[in-house]
């Protein structure tokens, strides 16, 4: 993991918050973190959210598999216990946490069901998990060329390991043994072309679609040019699902 990748994660987090009306705070509030709670942030990356968890009075455990991310998270949040580990085998004892969270992590993982089983194991009875994941099948880009926008959206969704994980979270948590507490679909809206280009990969993914013969080069070039035209307002969006669920007190 390079410094550029860490910087990208910072930019992506800020852009997602701005586009979704600060969904991170909404998820934090829904998790009902109280002073003294042990909170596990799974896939904590460079520690973007660790300080807000510490500010809630929690004892915070961050987990990430990348050593560079672990080092940066430790630097940014010295009050947190940041551990290197895999989400599929959390370095956390059984029934040792009161809260756990993932933020746009499960979409990338090989076995999200196994991760939820690990979270269930790590939480105490009555513990709560908070999950935030996009549904890439809901990606839309406003353009005169609707068919190219649809083709771009399908291609982009197909590049994500678990593109519809957002809509599946509620069922997955119940199957893992949790009881649902809340489900919310939050629109993530981009109105700036350059930010959307960086986060959604409008240029890079349309180029990849051309290479894969999913879009014609002249059509993709014209489509991008239209999106970047300052005379027309830019708009792109997708849905992000926020789910909280509880490990039953009897479990």
C-alpha positions as CSV (number, residue, x, y, z in Angstrom):
1,X,0.0,0.0,0.0
2,X,1.5,3.3,-1.1
3,X,1.2,6.8,0.2
4,X,-0.9,7.6,-2.9
5,X,-3.3,4.8,-2.1
6,X,-3.7,6.1,1.5
7,X,-4.3,9.6,0.1
8,X,-6.9,8.2,-2.3
9,X,-8.7,6.5,0.6
10,X,-8.8,9.9,2.5
11,X,-10.2,11.6,-0.5
12,X,-12.7,8.9,-1.2
13,X,-13.9,9.0,2.4
14,X,-14.4,12.7,2.4
15,X,-16.2,12.7,-1.0
16,X,-18.5,9.9,0.1
17,X,-19.4,11.7,3.3
18,X,-20.1,15.0,1.4
19,X,-22.1,13.2,-1.3
20,X,-24.2,11.1,1.2
21,X,-24.9,13.8,3.9
22,X,-22.4,12.5,6.4
23,X,-23.6,8.9,6.5
24,X,-20.7,8.0,8.9
25,X,-22.3,10.0,11.7
26,X,-25.7,8.5,10.9
27,X,-24.2,5.0,11.2
28,X,-22.3,6.0,14.4
29,X,-25.6,7.3,16.0
30,X,-27.5,4.1,15.0
31,X,-24.8,1.9,16.7
32,X,-25.5,3.7,20.0
33,X,-21.8,3.6,21.2
34,X,-21.5,4.4,24.9
35,X,-18.4,5.2,27.0
36,X,-16.5,2.1,27.9
37,X,-17.8,0.1,25.0
38,X,-15.2,-2.0,23.2
39,X,-15.6,-1.2,19.4
40,X,-13.9,-3.1,16.6
41,X,-13.4,-1.3,13.3
42,X,-12.9,-4.0,10.7
43,X,-11.0,-2.8,7.7
44,X,-10.0,0.4,9.4
45,X,-7.6,1.4,6.7
46,X,-5.4,4.4,7.6
47,X,-7.6,5.1,10.7
48,X,-10.1,7.5,9.1
49,X,-12.8,6.7,11.6
50,X,-10.8,5.6,14.7
51,X,-10.7,9.1,16.2
52,X,-14.5,9.5,16.0
53,X,-14.9,6.2,17.8
54,X,-12.4,7.2,20.5
55,X,-14.3,10.6,20.9
56,X,-17.4,8.6,21.7
57,X,-15.5,7.2,24.8
58,X,-15.0,3.8,23.4
59,X,-12.1,1.4,23.7
60,X,-11.3,1.0,20.0
61,X,-9.7,-1.9,18.2
62,X,-8.8,-1.4,14.6
63,X,-8.2,-4.3,12.3
64,X,-6.6,-4.2,8.8
65,X,-4.6,-6.7,6.8
66,X,-2.2,-4.2,5.2
67,X,0.8,-3.4,7.3
68,X,1.1,0.1,5.8
69,X,-2.5,0.9,6.8
70,X,-1.9,-0.5,10.3
71,X,1.2,1.7,10.7
72,X,-0.7,4.8,9.5
73,X,-3.7,4.1,11.7
74,X,-1.5,3.7,14.7
75,X,0.1,7.1,13.9
76,X,-3.2,8.9,13.5
77,X,-5.0,7.3,16.4
78,X,-2.5,6.4,19.1
79,X,-5.3,5.8,21.6
80,X,-6.6,2.9,19.5
81,X,-5.4,-0.7,19.6
82,X,-4.7,-1.3,15.9
83,X,-4.0,-4.9,15.0
84,X,-3.0,-6.5,11.7
85,X,-5.4,-9.3,10.7
86,X,-7.9,-10.7,8.3
87,X,-11.6,-9.9,8.5
88,X,-12.3,-13.6,7.9
89,X,-10.3,-14.5,11.0
90,X,-10.5,-11.5,13.3
91,X,-7.7,-11.2,15.9
92,X,-10.3,-10.6,18.6
93,X,-11.4,-13.0,21.4
94,X,-14.8,-14.6,21.5
95,X,-17.6,-12.3,23.0
96,X,-15.1,-9.6,23.8
97,X,-16.6,-6.6,21.9
98,X,-19.8,-4.5,22.4
99,X,-19.8,-3.0,19.0
100,X,-18.3,-3.7,15.5
101,X,-18.4,-1.9,12.2
102,X,-17.4,-2.1,8.6
103,X,-17.6,0.7,6.1
104,X,-17.5,-0.1,2.4
105,X,-15.3,-3.2,3.2
106,X,-17.6,-6.3,2.5
107,X,-18.0,-5.3,-1.1
108,X,-14.4,-6.3,-1.7
109,X,-14.0,-9.4,0.4
110,X,-14.1,-13.0,-0.7
111,X,-16.5,-14.4,1.9
112,X,-18.6,-11.7,3.5
113,X,-20.8,-14.3,5.1
114,X,-17.8,-15.6,6.9
115,X,-16.9,-12.1,8.0
116,X,-20.3,-11.7,9.5
117,X,-19.9,-15.0,11.3
118,X,-16.6,-13.7,12.8
119,X,-18.3,-10.5,13.9
120,X,-21.0,-12.6,15.6
121,X,-18.4,-14.6,17.4
122,X,-16.5,-11.5,18.5
123,X,-19.6,-9.6,19.9
124,X,-21.0,-10.1,23.3
125,X,-24.7,-11.1,23.5
126,X,-26.6,-7.8,23.0
127,X,-23.7,-6.4,21.0
128,X,-24.4,-4.4,17.8
129,X,-22.8,-4.4,14.4
130,X,-23.0,-1.4,12.0
131,X,-22.5,-2.0,8.3
132,X,-22.3,0.5,5.4
133,X,-22.1,-0.9,1.8
134,X,-23.0,0.4,-1.6
135,X,-25.2,-1.2,-4.2
136,X,-23.4,-0.7,-7.5
137,X,-26.4,-1.9,-9.5
138,X,-28.1,1.4,-8.6
139,X,-25.3,3.5,-10.2
140,X,-26.7,6.1,-12.6
141,X,-25.1,8.9,-14.6
142,X,-27.2,11.6,-16.1
143,X,-26.4,12.1,-19.8
144,X,-28.1,12.5,-23.2
145,X,-26.7,9.2,-24.2
146,X,-28.7,7.0,-21.8
147,X,-27.5,3.7,-23.3
148,X,-23.8,4.5,-22.8
149,X,-24.5,5.6,-19.2
150,X,-26.2,2.2,-18.6
151,X,-23.4,0.3,-20.3
152,X,-20.8,2.2,-18.1
153,X,-22.8,1.4,-15.0
154,X,-23.1,-2.3,-15.8
155,X,-19.4,-2.5,-16.6
156,X,-18.4,-0.7,-13.4
157,X,-20.7,-2.8,-11.2
158,X,-19.2,-5.9,-12.8
159,X,-15.7,-4.9,-11.7
160,X,-16.7,-5.1,-8.0
161,X,-16.4,-8.5,-6.3
162,X,-19.8,-8.1,-4.5
163,X,-21.6,-5.3,-6.4
164,X,-25.1,-5.8,-4.8
165,X,-23.8,-6.3,-1.2
166,X,-25.7,-3.3,0.0
167,X,-29.2,-4.6,-0.7
168,X,-28.1,-8.1,0.6
169,X,-26.9,-6.9,4.1
170,X,-30.2,-7.3,5.9
171,X,-30.7,-10.9,4.8
172,X,-27.0,-11.7,5.4
173,X,-27.0,-10.4,9.0
174,X,-30.2,-12.4,9.8
175,X,-28.7,-15.6,8.3
176,X,-25.6,-15.0,10.5
177,X,-27.8,-15.1,13.6
178,X,-28.3,-11.4,14.2
179,X,-31.6,-9.6,14.8
180,X,-32.1,-6.5,12.6
181,X,-32.3,-3.1,14.3
182,X,-32.3,-0.7,11.4
183,X,-32.0,-0.5,7.6
184,X,-31.6,2.7,5.7
185,X,-30.9,3.4,2.0
186,X,-28.9,6.6,1.6
187,X,-28.5,8.3,-1.8
188,X,-24.9,9.2,-2.6
189,X,-25.1,12.1,-5.0
190,X,-22.2,13.6,-7.0
191,X,-22.6,17.0,-8.6
192,X,-19.0,17.7,-9.5
193,X,-17.5,15.9,-12.5
194,X,-13.9,15.9,-11.3
195,X,-14.8,14.4,-7.9
196,X,-17.0,11.8,-9.5
197,X,-14.3,11.0,-12.1
198,X,-11.9,10.3,-9.2
199,X,-14.3,8.3,-7.1
200,X,-16.5,6.5,-9.7
201,X,-13.7,6.1,-12.3
202,X,-15.7,7.7,-15.2
203,X,-12.6,8.0,-17.3
204,X,-10.6,5.0,-16.3
205,X,-13.6,2.6,-16.3
206,X,-14.9,3.8,-19.6
207,X,-11.4,3.2,-21.0
208,X,-11.4,-0.3,-19.5
209,X,-14.9,-0.9,-21.0
210,X,-13.5,0.1,-24.4
211,X,-10.6,-2.3,-24.0
212,X,-13.1,-5.0,-23.1
213,X,-15.2,-4.2,-26.2
214,X,-18.1,-3.2,-24.0
215,X,-18.1,0.4,-25.3
216,X,-17.0,1.9,-28.6
217,X,-14.1,4.3,-28.2
218,X,-15.8,7.1,-30.1
219,X,-19.0,6.8,-28.2
220,X,-17.2,6.7,-24.8
221,X,-15.1,9.8,-25.8
222,X,-18.2,11.7,-26.8
223,X,-20.0,10.6,-23.6
224,X,-17.2,11.7,-21.3
225,X,-16.9,15.0,-23.2
226,X,-20.6,15.7,-22.6
227,X,-20.3,14.9,-18.9
228,X,-17.4,17.3,-18.4
229,X,-19.1,20.1,-20.3
230,X,-19.4,22.9,-17.8
231,X,-22.5,24.3,-19.5
232,X,-24.6,21.3,-18.3
233,X,-25.0,20.4,-14.6
234,X,-23.3,17.1,-13.7
235,X,-25.2,14.4,-11.8
236,X,-24.4,10.8,-10.8
237,X,-25.6,8.7,-7.9
238,X,-26.0,5.4,-6.3
239,X,-27.5,4.0,-3.1
240,X,-25.5,3.1,0.1
241,X,-27.2,0.9,2.7
242,X,-26.7,1.4,6.4
243,X,-27.6,-1.6,8.5
244,X,-27.4,-2.2,12.3
245,X,-28.1,-5.6,13.8
246,X,-27.8,-7.1,17.3
247,X,-26.4,-10.4,18.5
248,X,-29.4,-11.8,20.5
249,X,-29.0,-11.7,24.3
250,X,-29.6,-15.4,24.3
251,X,-27.0,-16.0,21.7
